[in-house]
Amino acid sequence: MAKTKSMIRSLEKIKEYGWLYDIVEQPYNRYTKKKKDLFGFGDILCLDGKRTVIIQATGADLSSHRYKILENMFVIPWLEADGNELEIWSWRKLKKVRGKKATYWNLKITDVLLVNGEIYFEES
């Protein structure tokens, strides 16, 4: 399965953390190249001690993934279960110094939280 660049960067970071993980995004249709996420929102499933984290890895298009999560009927049951968490990891290229060519990849992690039955997003 071909991995996206955001997926590859996320896997490298997960390995740095020492988490156990599995890629749960699967090819949906080999002709259209559309993918199917776990429960419609998960690319990577991670085990980190007491937590089970589903990560949605993306480039800079964070807003479309937020909308996708808000509309998904599996998100609330996932977050209600003990120890389950959901995070959106978005990657974008930034310049190291303004006006120069040198760049680096910046990771923004957005936690998806369930508060009183409502879904909220918190950037960390």
C-alpha positions as semicolon CSV with decimal commas, in nm:
position;residue;x (nm);y (nm);z (nm)
1;M;0,000;0,000;0,000
2;A;0,133;0,343;-0,093
3;K;0,168;0,572;0,206
4;T;0,110;0,946;0,192
5;K;0,388;1,179;0,297
6;S;0,191;1,284;0,605
7;M;0,150;0,916;0,696
8;I;0,524;0,855;0,660
9;R;0,611;1,158;0,875
10;S;0,357;1,049;1,138
11;L;0,498;0,696;1,149
12;E;0,849;0,834;1,200
13;K;0,725;1,045;1,495
14;I;0,534;0,749;1,645
15;K;0,850;0,538;1,627
16;E;1,039;0,816;1,810
17;Y;0,776;0,798;2,087
18;G;0,821;0,420;2,109
19;W;0,449;0,347;2,064
20;L;0,311;0,024;1,923
21;Y;0,116;0,099;1,606
22;D;-0,057;-0,042;1,302
23;I;-0,171;0,126;0,983
24;V;-0,548;0,078;0,971
25;E;-0,617;0,283;0,658
26;Q;-0,695;0,036;0,381
27;P;-0,733;0,074;0,005
28;Y;-1,101;0,113;-0,078
29;N;-1,096;0,079;-0,452
30;R;-0,783;0,010;-0,651
31;Y;-0,928;0,175;-0,961
32;T;-1,026;0,507;-0,804
33;K;-0,742;0,504;-0,548
34;K;-0,979;0,609;-0,270
35;K;-0,888;0,486;0,076
36;K;-1,101;0,364;0,365
37;D;-1,014;0,479;0,716
38;L;-1,084;0,277;1,030
39;F;-1,437;0,381;1,138
40;G;-1,415;0,648;0,868
41;F;-1,165;0,863;1,063
42;G;-0,853;0,663;1,152
43;D;-0,529;0,610;0,963
44;I;-0,303;0,477;1,240
45;L;-0,396;0,288;1,558
46;C;-0,145;0,337;1,842
47;L;-0,103;0,178;2,182
48;D;0,070;0,394;2,440
49;G;0,053;0,229;2,780
50;K;-0,298;0,302;2,908
51;R;-0,420;0,487;2,597
52;T;-0,543;0,366;2,262
53;V;-0,506;0,648;2,012
54;I;-0,640;0,670;1,658
55;I;-0,447;0,921;1,450
56;Q;-0,584;1,094;1,143
57;A;-0,271;1,198;0,949
58;T;-0,308;1,484;0,705
59;G;-0,130;1,766;0,530
60;A;-0,237;2,125;0,584
61;D;-0,608;2,059;0,509
62;L;-0,712;2,037;0,874
63;S;-1,060;2,188;0,836
64;S;-1,189;1,916;0,602
65;H;-1,078;1,649;0,850
66;R;-1,249;1,829;1,137
67;Y;-1,572;1,833;0,937
68;K;-1,531;1,465;0,851
69;I;-1,497;1,382;1,223
70;L;-1,796;1,595;1,325
71;E;-2,016;1,413;1,073
72;N;-1,899;1,061;1,166
73;M;-2,135;0,850;1,379
74;F;-1,853;0,634;1,522
75;V;-1,654;0,918;1,684
76;I;-1,868;0,959;1,998
77;P;-1,876;0,584;2,082
78;W;-1,499;0,570;2,027
79;L;-1,433;0,863;2,260
80;E;-1,679;0,736;2,524
81;A;-1,483;0,411;2,568
82;D;-1,224;0,418;2,849
83;G;-0,872;0,495;2,734
84;N;-0,962;0,577;2,373
85;E;-0,839;0,899;2,218
86;L;-0,850;1,060;1,874
87;E;-0,592;1,301;1,737
88;I;-0,549;1,480;1,405
89;W;-0,184;1,518;1,309
90;S;-0,144;1,784;1,042
91;W;0,187;1,855;0,875
92;R;0,296;2,168;0,692
93;K;0,621;2,303;0,562
94;L;0,750;2,622;0,726
95;K;1,054;2,837;0,659
96;K;1,327;2,823;0,921
97;V;1,415;3,187;0,866
98;R;1,191;3,439;0,697
99;G;1,318;3,525;0,349
100;K;1,546;3,219;0,329
101;K;1,496;2,891;0,141
102;A;1,560;2,649;0,429
103;T;1,239;2,477;0,546
104;Y;1,125;2,220;0,799
105;W;0,810;2,014;0,860
106;N;0,593;2,134;1,147
107;L;0,352;1,897;1,324
108;K;0,031;2,036;1,473
109;I;-0,158;1,790;1,692
110;T;-0,528;1,854;1,743
111;D;-0,697;1,652;2,018
112;V;-1,058;1,553;1,956
113;L;-1,244;1,570;2,287
114;L;-1,589;1,468;2,402
115;V;-1,738;1,708;2,659
116;N;-2,099;1,654;2,771
117;G;-2,176;1,463;2,452
118;E;-2,031;1,733;2,225
119;I;-1,716;1,706;2,013
120;Y;-1,451;1,973;2,063
121;F;-1,109;2,029;1,906
122;E;-0,811;2,137;2,112
123;E;-0,477;2,220;1,956
124;S;-0,174;2,121;2,158
